[in-house]
């Protein structure tokens, strides 16, 4: 009988967390009190609820189920972020610069190869780089296009390739354009980033 009661409390806890996004330990105790169960059963209720909840900073958050497509996108973005962090670290080390830019954006002025979907290839100049995107300067506006961008490593011996969606373009001079792109994923065939101590 007690296990049935605990399961009912656990189900109520999960429903409450789902409604508001999270539940506090004090609210779990309230659910126990509603069924006249002692607070000593708190850990058992949490254990029964655990498949649907995750604990973070004093709260139990409801685990939203992600579609395979969303999970794949998150994996792709993590791979991009890791390589970008490595590139920025290497660039800063080589140039001994202290970055004070907001939103994790770093000056990253390098020639980069840009390949369009119709296989045209251009050399543009990157202006800055962040985990979410890159700014490119050149003689072409690329608004709305999905392009492959080959970013050289600071040692000049290798490069990393990304698929980038250009989300804005503006003219900054006669025949000169600035393009803002957001990273979609690593380009097909690009090796997985190396795991470096300190990366999350």
Residue frames as a rotation matrix with the C-alpha (Angstrom) as fourth column:
UNK 1
0.571 0.821 0.000 0.00
0.821 -0.571 0.000 0.00
0.000 0.000 -1.000 0.00
UNK 2
0.448 -0.446 -0.774 2.80
0.200 -0.794 0.574 2.42
-0.871 -0.412 -0.267 0.93
UNK 3
-0.636 -0.715 0.292 4.52
0.418 -0.001 0.909 1.86
-0.649 0.699 0.299 -2.45
UNK 4
-0.097 0.707 0.700 1.27
0.973 -0.082 0.217 2.68
0.211 0.702 -0.680 -4.27
UNK 5
0.792 0.389 -0.470 0.98
0.529 -0.822 0.212 5.89
-0.303 -0.417 -0.857 -2.23
UNK 6
-0.008 -0.890 -0.456 4.59
0.156 -0.451 0.879 6.80
-0.988 -0.064 0.142 -2.99
UNK 7
-0.638 -0.180 0.749 4.04
0.734 0.154 0.662 6.21
-0.235 0.971 0.034 -6.71
UNK 8
0.406 0.854 0.325 0.97
0.892 -0.448 0.065 8.49
0.201 0.264 -0.943 -6.62
UNK 9
0.677 -0.242 -0.695 3.01
0.224 -0.832 0.508 11.21
-0.701 -0.500 -0.509 -4.87
UNK 10
-0.427 -0.899 0.096 5.84
0.322 -0.052 0.945 10.79
-0.845 0.435 0.312 -7.40
UNK 11
-0.317 0.393 0.863 3.35
0.943 0.037 0.330 11.13
0.098 0.919 -0.382 -10.28
UNK 12
0.767 0.624 -0.149 1.91
0.641 -0.757 0.129 14.28
-0.032 -0.194 -0.980 -8.69
UNK 13
0.278 -0.773 -0.571 5.43
0.178 -0.543 0.821 15.69
-0.944 -0.329 -0.013 -8.24
UNK 14
-0.644 -0.531 0.551 6.26
0.594 0.106 0.797 15.08
-0.481 0.841 0.247 -11.91
UNK 15
0.122 0.773 0.622 2.97
0.957 -0.258 0.133 16.66
0.264 0.579 -0.771 -13.07
UNK 16
0.820 0.164 -0.548 3.63
0.404 -0.845 0.351 19.72
-0.405 -0.509 -0.759 -10.89
UNK 17
-0.148 -0.954 -0.260 7.19
0.191 -0.286 0.939 20.05
-0.970 0.089 0.225 -12.23
UNK 18
-0.517 -0.001 0.856 5.90
0.843 0.173 0.509 19.71
-0.148 0.985 -0.089 -15.79
UNK 19
0.541 0.827 0.155 3.30
0.838 -0.545 -0.017 22.48
0.071 0.139 -0.988 -15.28
UNK 20
0.961 -0.117 -0.249 5.73
-0.036 -0.951 0.306 25.10
-0.273 -0.285 -0.919 -13.96
UNK 21
0.628 -0.752 -0.201 9.01
-0.380 -0.071 -0.922 23.74
0.679 0.655 -0.331 -15.33
UNK 22
-0.546 -0.801 -0.245 10.47
-0.098 0.352 -0.931 22.79
0.832 -0.484 -0.271 -11.94
UNK 23
0.708 0.695 -0.128 9.55
0.066 0.115 0.991 21.81
0.703 -0.710 0.035 -8.39
UNK 24
-0.094 -0.714 0.693 11.20
-0.755 -0.402 -0.517 22.70
0.648 -0.572 -0.502 -5.08
UNK 25
-0.756 -0.218 -0.618 11.98
0.178 0.839 -0.513 20.20
0.630 -0.498 -0.596 -2.29
UNK 26
-0.883 0.464 0.067 9.50
-0.243 -0.330 -0.912 22.07
-0.401 -0.822 0.404 -0.07
UNK 27
-0.122 0.871 -0.476 6.78
-0.992 -0.125 0.026 21.46
-0.037 0.475 0.879 -2.69
UNK 28
-0.324 -0.041 -0.945 7.61
-0.267 0.962 0.050 17.74
0.908 0.269 -0.322 -2.74
UNK 29
-0.979 -0.027 -0.203 7.13
0.187 0.277 -0.943 17.75
0.082 -0.961 -0.266 1.04
UNK 30
-0.528 0.845 -0.079 3.73
-0.756 -0.511 -0.409 19.40
-0.386 -0.156 0.909 0.50
UNK 31
-0.033 0.505 -0.862 2.74
-0.785 0.521 0.335 16.56
0.618 0.688 0.379 -1.83
UNK 32
-0.682 -0.258 -0.684 3.77
0.170 0.854 -0.492 14.07
0.711 -0.452 -0.539 0.86
UNK 33
-0.947 0.319 0.032 1.72
-0.139 -0.318 -0.938 15.95
-0.290 -0.893 0.345 3.45
UNK 34
-0.312 0.877 -0.366 -1.38
-0.945 -0.248 0.211 15.81
0.095 0.412 0.906 1.20
UNK 35
0.215 0.367 -0.905 -1.31
-0.381 0.885 0.269 12.02
0.899 0.287 0.330 1.38
UNK 36
0.774 0.109 0.623 -0.36
-0.629 0.028 0.777 11.93
0.067 -0.994 0.090 5.08
UNK 37
0.714 -0.638 -0.289 3.01
0.529 0.762 -0.374 10.34
0.459 0.114 0.881 4.33
UNK 38
0.694 -0.483 -0.534 6.00
0.372 -0.394 0.840 11.24
-0.616 -0.782 -0.094 6.53
UNK 39
0.784 -0.463 -0.413 8.76
-0.607 -0.712 -0.353 13.53
-0.131 0.527 -0.840 5.26
UNK 40
-0.057 -0.836 0.545 11.16
-0.499 0.497 0.710 10.64
-0.865 -0.232 -0.446 5.74
UNK 41
0.291 0.247 0.924 9.77
0.569 0.732 -0.375 9.25
-0.769 0.635 0.073 2.47
UNK 42
0.635 -0.020 -0.773 11.11
-0.401 -0.863 -0.307 12.28
-0.661 0.504 -0.556 0.55
UNK 43
-0.386 -0.895 -0.225 14.16
-0.707 0.130 0.695 10.47
-0.593 0.428 -0.683 -0.88
UNK 44
-0.563 0.238 0.791 12.02
0.396 0.918 0.005 7.56
-0.725 0.316 -0.612 -2.07
UNK 45
0.591 0.804 -0.062 9.63
0.387 -0.350 -0.853 9.91
-0.708 0.481 -0.518 -3.89
UNK 46
0.374 -0.547 -0.749 12.58
-0.719 -0.681 0.138 11.68
-0.586 0.487 -0.648 -5.52
UNK 47
-0.659 -0.652 0.374 14.03
-0.315 0.691 0.650 8.33
-0.683 0.311 -0.661 -6.59
UNK 48
-0.145 0.703 0.696 10.71
0.680 0.582 -0.446 7.35
-0.718 0.409 -0.562 -8.21
UNK 49
0.793 0.495 -0.356 10.49
0.166 -0.737 -0.656 10.77
-0.587 0.461 -0.666 -9.94
UNK 50
0.013 -0.946 -0.325 14.13
-0.108 -0.325 0.940 10.86
-0.994 0.023 -0.106 -11.09
UNK 51
-0.381 -0.198 0.903 13.57
0.792 0.433 0.430 9.53
-0.477 0.879 -0.008 -14.67
UNK 52
0.360 0.629 0.689 11.47
0.878 -0.478 -0.023 12.65
0.315 0.613 -0.724 -15.36
UNK 53
1.000 0.010 -0.001 13.40
0.010 -0.905 0.425 15.22
0.003 -0.425 -0.905 -13.30
UNK 54
0.140 -0.990 -0.026 16.94
0.722 0.120 -0.682 16.60
0.678 0.077 0.731 -13.11
UNK 55
0.686 0.060 -0.725 18.36
0.671 -0.438 0.598 18.41
-0.282 -0.897 -0.341 -10.10
UNK 56
-0.161 -0.752 0.639 20.08
0.782 -0.492 -0.382 21.77
0.602 0.439 0.667 -10.60
UNK 57
-0.819 -0.316 0.479 20.82
0.028 -0.855 -0.517 24.51
0.573 -0.410 0.709 -8.05
UNK 58
-0.918 0.374 0.129 18.23
-0.161 -0.057 -0.985 23.42
-0.361 -0.926 0.113 -5.49
UNK 59
0.018 0.961 -0.278 15.41
-0.849 -0.132 -0.512 22.72
-0.528 0.245 0.813 -7.95
UNK 60
-0.489 -0.048 0.871 14.13
0.283 0.936 0.211 19.62
-0.825 0.350 -0.444 -9.71
UNK 61
-0.386 0.269 -0.882 13.53
-0.766 -0.626 0.144 20.51
-0.514 0.732 0.448 -13.36
UNK 62
0.557 0.642 0.526 11.21
-0.128 0.693 -0.710 18.60
-0.820 0.328 0.468 -15.64
UNK 63
-0.593 -0.784 0.185 13.16
0.011 0.222 0.975 16.84
-0.805 0.580 -0.123 -18.39
UNK 64
0.407 0.692 -0.596 11.73
-0.658 -0.231 -0.717 17.83
-0.634 0.684 0.361 -21.75
UNK 65
0.208 -0.286 0.935 11.98
0.447 0.879 0.169 15.11
-0.870 0.382 0.311 -24.35
UNK 66
-0.104 -0.357 -0.928 13.98
-0.635 -0.694 0.338 16.28
-0.765 0.625 -0.155 -27.38
UNK 67
0.917 0.397 -0.025 13.29
-0.243 0.508 -0.826 15.04
-0.315 0.764 0.562 -30.88
UNK 68
0.410 -0.802 0.434 16.14
0.754 0.566 0.334 13.22
-0.514 0.190 0.837 -32.68
UNK 69
0.394 -0.242 0.887 16.49
0.696 -0.551 -0.460 16.26
0.600 0.799 -0.049 -34.97
UNK 70
0.829 -0.059 0.556 16.88
-0.325 -0.860 0.394 18.67
0.455 -0.508 -0.732 -32.03
UNK 71
0.779 -0.583 0.231 19.38
0.047 0.422 0.906 16.34
-0.625 -0.695 0.356 -30.33
UNK 72
0.334 -0.651 0.682 21.38
0.937 0.308 -0.164 16.17
-0.103 0.694 0.713 -33.56
UNK 73
0.554 -0.080 0.829 21.35
0.277 -0.921 -0.274 19.98
0.785 0.381 -0.488 -33.87
UNK 74
0.920 -0.210 0.331 22.58
-0.390 -0.409 0.825 20.30
-0.038 -0.888 -0.458 -30.28
UNK 75
0.555 -0.755 0.348 25.43
0.511 0.640 0.574 17.84
-0.656 -0.141 0.741 -30.95
UNK 76
0.314 -0.413 0.855 26.37
0.876 -0.221 -0.428 19.78
0.366 0.884 0.292 -34.09
UNK 77
0.729 0.004 0.684 26.37
-0.102 -0.988 0.115 23.08
0.677 -0.154 -0.720 -32.21
UNK 78
0.875 -0.453 0.171 28.51
-0.132 0.117 0.984 21.61
-0.466 -0.884 0.043 -29.40
UNK 79
0.354 -0.766 0.536 31.05
0.865 0.487 0.123 20.43
-0.356 0.420 0.835 -31.99
UNK 80
0.391 -0.162 0.906 31.11
0.545 -0.752 -0.370 23.91
0.741 0.639 -0.206 -33.59
UNK 81
0.907 0.022 0.421 31.47
-0.281 -0.714 0.641 25.64
0.315 -0.700 -0.641 -30.20
UNK 82
0.746 -0.656 0.119 34.35
0.272 0.462 0.844 23.40
-0.608 -0.597 0.523 -29.19
UNK 83
0.154 -0.708 0.689 36.33
0.988 0.096 -0.123 24.05
0.021 0.700 0.714 -32.38
UNK 84
0.513 0.080 0.855 35.64
0.264 -0.962 -0.069 27.80
0.817 0.261 -0.515 -32.19
UNK 85
0.973 -0.185 0.136 36.89
-0.188 -0.301 0.935 27.90
-0.132 -0.935 -0.328 -28.59
UNK 86
0.430 -0.860 0.276 40.07
0.680 0.509 0.528 26.12
-0.594 -0.039 0.803 -29.70
UNK 87
0.181 -0.333 0.925 40.57
0.872 -0.380 -0.308 28.54
0.454 0.863 0.222 -32.61
UNK 88
0.757 0.164 0.632 40.04
-0.047 -0.952 0.303 31.62
0.651 -0.259 -0.713 -30.44
UNK 89
0.885 -0.466 0.025 42.39
0.043 0.134 0.990 30.26
-0.464 -0.875 0.138 -27.76
UNK 90
0.212 -0.842 0.497 45.11
0.907 0.358 0.220 29.57
-0.363 0.404 0.840 -30.33
UNK 91
0.305 -0.035 0.952 44.61
0.647 -0.726 -0.234 32.97
0.699 0.687 -0.199 -31.98
UNK 92
0.935 0.075 0.347 44.80
-0.185 -0.732 0.656 34.83
0.303 -0.677 -0.670 -28.67
UNK 93
0.691 -0.721 0.060 47.90
0.327 0.385 0.863 32.91
-0.645 -0.577 0.502 -27.65
UNK 94
0.108 -0.676 0.729 49.67
0.994 0.092 -0.062 33.61
-0.025 0.731 0.682 -30.93
UNK 95
0.078 -0.006 0.997 48.80
0.473 -0.880 -0.042 37.31
0.878 0.475 -0.065 -30.96
UNK 96
-0.607 -0.372 -0.702 49.09
0.779 -0.107 -0.617 37.83
0.154 -0.922 0.355 -27.17
UNK 97
-0.605 0.489 0.628 45.93
-0.219 -0.861 0.459 39.92
0.765 0.140 0.628 -27.11
UNK 98
-0.873 0.441 -0.210 43.60
0.337 0.233 -0.912 40.44
-0.353 -0.867 -0.352 -24.18
UNK 99
-0.610 0.706 0.360 40.04
0.380 -0.137 0.915 40.43
0.696 0.694 -0.185 -25.46
UNK 100
-0.886 0.380 -0.267 37.51
0.098 -0.408 -0.908 42.73
-0.454 -0.830 0.324 -23.82
UNK 101
-0.745 0.637 -0.196 34.72
-0.437 -0.245 0.866 42.24
0.504 0.731 0.461 -26.34
UNK 102
-0.306 0.740 0.600 31.23
-0.812 0.127 -0.570 41.47
-0.498 -0.661 0.561 -25.11
UNK 103
0.633 0.772 0.054 29.26
-0.663 0.577 -0.477 38.27
-0.399 0.266 0.877 -25.75
UNK 104
0.349 -0.546 0.761 32.35
0.129 0.833 0.538 36.11
-0.928 -0.090 0.361 -26.24
UNK 105
0.955 -0.006 0.297 33.23
0.295 -0.087 -0.952 37.77
0.031 0.996 -0.081 -29.54
UNK 106
0.257 -0.944 -0.206 36.92
0.351 -0.107 0.930 37.98
-0.900 -0.311 0.304 -30.41
UNK 107
0.456 -0.285 -0.843 38.79
-0.797 -0.552 -0.245 39.95
-0.396 0.784 -0.479 -33.05
UNK 108
0.108 -0.378 0.919 39.77
0.239 0.908 0.345 37.30
-0.965 0.182 0.189 -35.57
UNK 109
0.613 0.076 -0.786 41.14
-0.603 -0.598 -0.528 39.00
-0.511 0.798 -0.321 -38.67
UNK 110
-0.419 -0.670 0.612 42.19
-0.077 0.698 0.712 36.33
-0.904 0.251 -0.345 -41.12
UNK 111
-0.414 0.319 -0.853 41.66
-0.905 -0.048 0.422 35.51
0.094 0.947 0.308 -44.81
UNK 112
-0.356 0.387 0.851 39.10
-0.224 0.848 -0.479 32.70
-0.907 -0.362 -0.216 -45.07
UNK 113
-0.981 0.099 -0.166 37.89
-0.130 0.294 0.947 30.61
0.142 0.951 -0.276 -48.00
UNK 114
-0.302 0.947 0.113 34.15
-0.459 -0.041 -0.887 30.77
-0.835 -0.320 0.447 -48.66
UNK 115
-0.999 0.030 0.013 32.44
0.028 0.560 0.828 28.22
0.018 0.828 -0.561 -50.90
UNK 116
-0.387 0.920 -0.063 28.83
-0.878 -0.389 -0.280 28.82
-0.282 -0.053 0.958 -52.03
UNK 117
0.092 0.528 0.844 26.25
-0.209 0.839 -0.502 26.12
-0.974 -0.131 0.188 -52.71
UNK 118
0.970 0.232 -0.067 26.81
-0.106 0.159 -0.982 26.56
-0.217 0.960 0.178 -56.46
UNK 119
0.612 -0.777 0.148 30.50
0.756 0.630 0.180 25.70
-0.233 0.001 0.973 -55.89
UNK 120
0.539 -0.479 0.693 31.91
0.125 -0.768 -0.628 29.24
0.833 0.425 -0.354 -56.38
UNK 121
0.398 -0.504 -0.767 34.87
0.917 0.231 0.324 29.98
0.014 -0.832 0.554 -54.13
UNK 122
0.591 -0.178 0.787 36.00
0.027 -0.970 -0.241 33.34
0.806 0.164 -0.568 -52.76
UNK 123
-0.353 -0.667 -0.656 38.57
0.849 0.066 -0.524 34.60
0.393 -0.742 0.544 -50.32
UNK 124
0.572 0.551 0.608 37.03
0.131 -0.793 0.595 36.96
0.810 -0.261 -0.525 -47.74
UNK 125
-0.618 -0.745 0.251 38.37
-0.094 -0.247 -0.964 38.52
0.781 -0.619 0.083 -44.57
UNK 126
0.209 0.646 -0.734 36.99
0.801 0.318 0.507 37.43
0.561 -0.694 -0.451 -41.22
UNK 127
-0.013 -0.165 0.986 36.50
-0.254 -0.953 -0.163 40.29
0.967 -0.253 -0.030 -38.79
UNK 128
-0.468 -0.157 0.870 35.47
-0.883 0.067 -0.464 38.62
0.015 -0.985 -0.170 -35.58
UNK 129
-0.388 0.177 -0.905 34.45
-0.136 0.960 0.246 35.24
0.912 0.218 -0.349 -34.29
UNK 130
-0.312 0.303 0.900 32.20
-0.945 0.002 -0.328 33.91
-0.101 -0.953 0.286 -31.55
UNK 131
-0.817 0.024 0.577 30.80
-0.075 0.986 -0.149 30.49
-0.572 -0.165 -0.803 -30.69
UNK 132
0.109 0.967 0.231 27.59
0.304 0.189 -0.934 31.39
-0.946 0.172 -0.273 -32.52
UNK 133
0.867 0.335 0.370 28.87
0.442 -0.171 -0.881 33.14
-0.231 0.927 -0.296 -35.64
UNK 134
-0.273 -0.960 0.058 31.42
0.779 -0.185 0.599 34.91
-0.565 0.209 0.798 -37.77
UNK 135
0.680 0.395 -0.618 31.62
-0.014 -0.835 -0.549 38.28
-0.733 0.382 -0.562 -39.53
UNK 136
-0.058 -0.653 0.755 33.07
0.841 0.376 0.389 38.36
-0.538 0.657 0.528 -43.06
UNK 137
0.349 0.075 -0.934 34.18
-0.258 -0.950 -0.173 41.30
-0.901 0.302 -0.312 -45.20
UNK 138
-0.512 -0.537 0.670 34.49
0.524 0.423 0.739 41.09
-0.681 0.730 0.065 -48.98
UNK 139
-0.897 0.093 -0.432 33.28
-0.368 -0.698 0.614 42.26
-0.245 0.710 0.661 -52.34
UNK 140
-0.603 0.710 -0.363 30.09
-0.013 0.446 0.895 40.16
0.798 0.545 -0.259 -52.24
UNK 141
-0.345 0.629 0.697 26.87
-0.935 -0.172 -0.309 40.23
-0.075 -0.758 0.648 -50.27
UNK 142
-0.848 -0.057 -0.526 25.84
-0.161 0.975 0.154 36.71
0.504 0.215 -0.836 -49.28
UNK 143
-0.554 0.664 0.502 22.53
-0.800 -0.257 -0.543 37.38
-0.232 -0.702 0.673 -47.53
UNK 144
0.445 0.879 0.173 20.44
-0.836 0.477 -0.271 34.25
-0.321 -0.024 0.947 -47.02
UNK 145
0.377 -0.339 -0.862 23.02
-0.576 0.642 -0.505 31.88
0.725 0.687 0.047 -48.46
UNK 146
0.880 -0.256 0.400 24.37
-0.170 0.617 0.768 28.76
-0.444 -0.744 0.500 -46.80
UNK 147
0.588 -0.757 -0.285 28.12
-0.558 -0.125 -0.820 28.70
0.586 0.641 -0.496 -47.37
UNK 148
0.752 -0.506 -0.423 31.10
0.646 0.695 0.317 26.65
0.134 -0.511 0.849 -46.31
UNK 149
0.762 -0.531 0.372 33.75
-0.534 -0.839 -0.104 28.68
0.367 -0.119 -0.922 -44.53
UNK 150
0.540 -0.695 -0.474 37.28
0.667 0.697 -0.264 27.33
0.514 -0.174 0.840 -44.15
UNK 151
0.905 -0.208 0.371 38.92
-0.378 -0.794 0.476 29.04
0.196 -0.570 -0.798 -41.17
UNK 152
0.223 -0.894 -0.389 42.72
0.032 0.406 -0.913 28.64
0.974 0.191 0.119 -41.00
UNK 153
0.750 -0.130 -0.649 44.32
0.661 0.202 0.723 27.71
0.038 -0.971 0.237 -37.71
UNK 154
0.905 -0.380 -0.191 46.76
-0.319 -0.904 0.285 30.32
-0.281 -0.197 -0.939 -36.40
UNK 155
0.082 -0.933 0.350 49.69
-0.027 0.349 0.937 28.03
-0.996 -0.086 0.004 -37.18
UNK 156
0.065 0.016 -0.998 48.70
-0.893 -0.445 -0.065 28.22
-0.445 0.895 -0.014 -40.86
UNK 157
-0.859 -0.510 -0.053 49.10
-0.486 0.777 0.401 24.48
-0.164 0.370 -0.914 -41.36
UNK 158
-0.742 0.667 0.065 45.48
0.670 0.740 0.049 23.37
-0.015 0.080 -0.997 -40.97
UNK 159
-0.767 0.599 0.232 41.96
-0.554 -0.800 0.232 24.75
0.325 0.049 0.945 -41.17
UNK 160
-0.716 0.674 0.181 38.48
0.363 0.582 -0.728 23.94
-0.596 -0.455 -0.662 -39.81
UNK 161
-0.895 0.434 0.101 35.43
-0.035 -0.295 0.955 23.99
0.445 0.851 0.280 -42.06
UNK 162
-0.679 0.719 -0.150 31.94
0.200 -0.015 -0.980 25.11
-0.706 -0.695 -0.134 -41.02
UNK 163
-0.395 0.681 0.616 28.56
0.783 -0.101 0.614 25.43
0.480 0.725 -0.493 -42.67
UNK 164
-0.784 0.030 -0.620 27.36
0.355 -0.797 -0.488 28.99
-0.509 -0.603 0.614 -42.09
UNK 165
0.144 0.856 0.497 24.00
0.983 -0.181 0.027 30.69
0.113 0.484 -0.868 -42.76
UNK 166
-0.887 -0.428 0.175 24.47
0.424 -0.904 -0.059 34.38
0.183 0.022 0.983 -43.66
UNK 167
-0.080 0.928 -0.363 21.70
0.990 0.033 -0.135 36.21
-0.113 -0.371 -0.922 -41.80
UNK 168
0.786 0.349 -0.509 22.59
0.273 -0.936 -0.220 39.83
-0.554 0.034 -0.832 -42.55
UNK 169
-0.127 -0.790 0.599 24.60
0.992 -0.087 0.096 41.83
-0.023 0.606 0.795 -45.06
UNK 170
0.785 0.363 -0.502 25.37
0.336 -0.930 -0.147 45.53
-0.520 -0.054 -0.853 -45.24
UNK 171
0.521 -0.594 0.613 27.37
0.600 -0.256 -0.758 47.69
0.607 0.762 0.224 -47.63
UNK 172
0.621 -0.369 -0.691 30.33
0.566 -0.400 0.721 49.33
-0.543 -0.839 -0.039 -45.90
UNK 173
-0.234 -0.680 -0.695 31.93
-0.228 -0.657 0.719 50.98
-0.945 0.327 -0.001 -48.92
UNK 174
0.290 0.295 -0.911 31.95
-0.935 -0.116 -0.335 51.01
-0.204 0.948 0.242 -52.72
UNK 175
0.363 -0.059 -0.930 31.70
-0.549 0.793 -0.264 47.36
0.753 0.606 0.255 -53.67
UNK 176
-0.758 -0.632 -0.163 32.54
-0.195 0.458 -0.867 46.24
0.622 -0.626 -0.470 -50.11
UNK 177
0.319 0.948 0.007 30.17
-0.461 0.148 0.875 44.25
0.828 -0.282 0.484 -47.90
UNK 178
-0.751 -0.386 0.535 30.06
-0.655 0.339 -0.675 42.96
0.079 -0.858 -0.508 -44.37
UNK 179
0.038 0.732 -0.680 28.26
-0.408 0.632 0.658 39.64
0.912 0.253 0.323 -43.89
UNK 180
-0.398 -0.090 0.913 27.09
-0.912 0.145 -0.383 38.24
-0.098 -0.985 -0.140 -40.55
UNK 181
-0.054 0.327 -0.943 26.77
-0.476 0.822 0.313 34.48
0.878 0.466 0.112 -40.43
UNK 182
0.275 0.198 0.941 25.63
-0.936 0.278 0.215 31.97
-0.219 -0.940 0.262 -37.83
UNK 183
-0.758 -0.632 -0.161 27.25
-0.650 0.751 0.118 28.56
0.046 0.194 -0.980 -37.50
UNK 184
0.388 0.880 -0.274 25.03
-0.855 0.455 0.250 25.62
0.344 0.138 0.929 -38.42
UNK 185
0.910 -0.163 0.382 27.42
-0.032 0.889 0.456 22.68
-0.414 -0.427 0.804 -38.04
UNK 186
-0.202 -0.979 0.012 30.86
-0.308 0.075 0.948 21.38
-0.930 0.188 -0.317 -38.95
UNK 187
0.090 0.189 -0.978 31.19
-0.993 -0.053 -0.102 20.84
-0.071 0.981 0.183 -42.70
UNK 188
0.950 0.286 0.122 30.70
-0.274 0.956 -0.107 17.25
-0.147 0.068 0.987 -43.91
UNK 189
0.656 -0.731 -0.188 33.89
0.431 0.567 -0.702 15.24
0.620 0.380 0.687 -43.61
UNK 190
0.112 -0.607 0.787 35.35
-0.598 -0.673 -0.434 17.59
0.793 -0.422 -0.439 -40.97
UNK 191
-0.370 -0.285 -0.884 36.94
0.396 0.812 -0.428 15.52
0.840 -0.509 -0.187 -38.20
UNK 192
0.707 0.635 -0.312 35.48
0.505 -0.144 0.851 15.68
0.495 -0.759 -0.422 -34.71
UNK 193
0.454 -0.551 0.701 37.16
-0.554 -0.790 -0.262 18.25
0.698 -0.269 -0.664 -32.43
UNK 194
-0.327 -0.645 -0.691 39.82
0.319 0.613 -0.723 17.04
0.890 -0.457 0.005 -30.05
UNK 195
0.791 0.551 -0.264 38.87
0.403 -0.146 0.903 17.00
0.460 -0.821 -0.338 -26.39
UNK 196
-0.258 -0.869 0.422 40.99
0.132 -0.465 -0.876 19.54
0.957 -0.170 0.234 -24.51
UNK 197
-0.358 0.072 -0.931 41.25
0.921 0.190 -0.339 19.69
0.153 -0.979 -0.135 -20.72
UNK 198
-0.801 0.115 -0.588 39.01
0.183 -0.888 -0.422 22.46
-0.570 -0.445 0.690 -19.43
UNK 199
-0.758 0.621 -0.202 36.43
-0.447 -0.267 0.854 22.19
0.476 0.737 0.480 -22.24
UNK 200
-0.503 0.670 0.546 32.94
-0.534 0.256 -0.806 21.54
-0.679 -0.697 0.229 -20.96
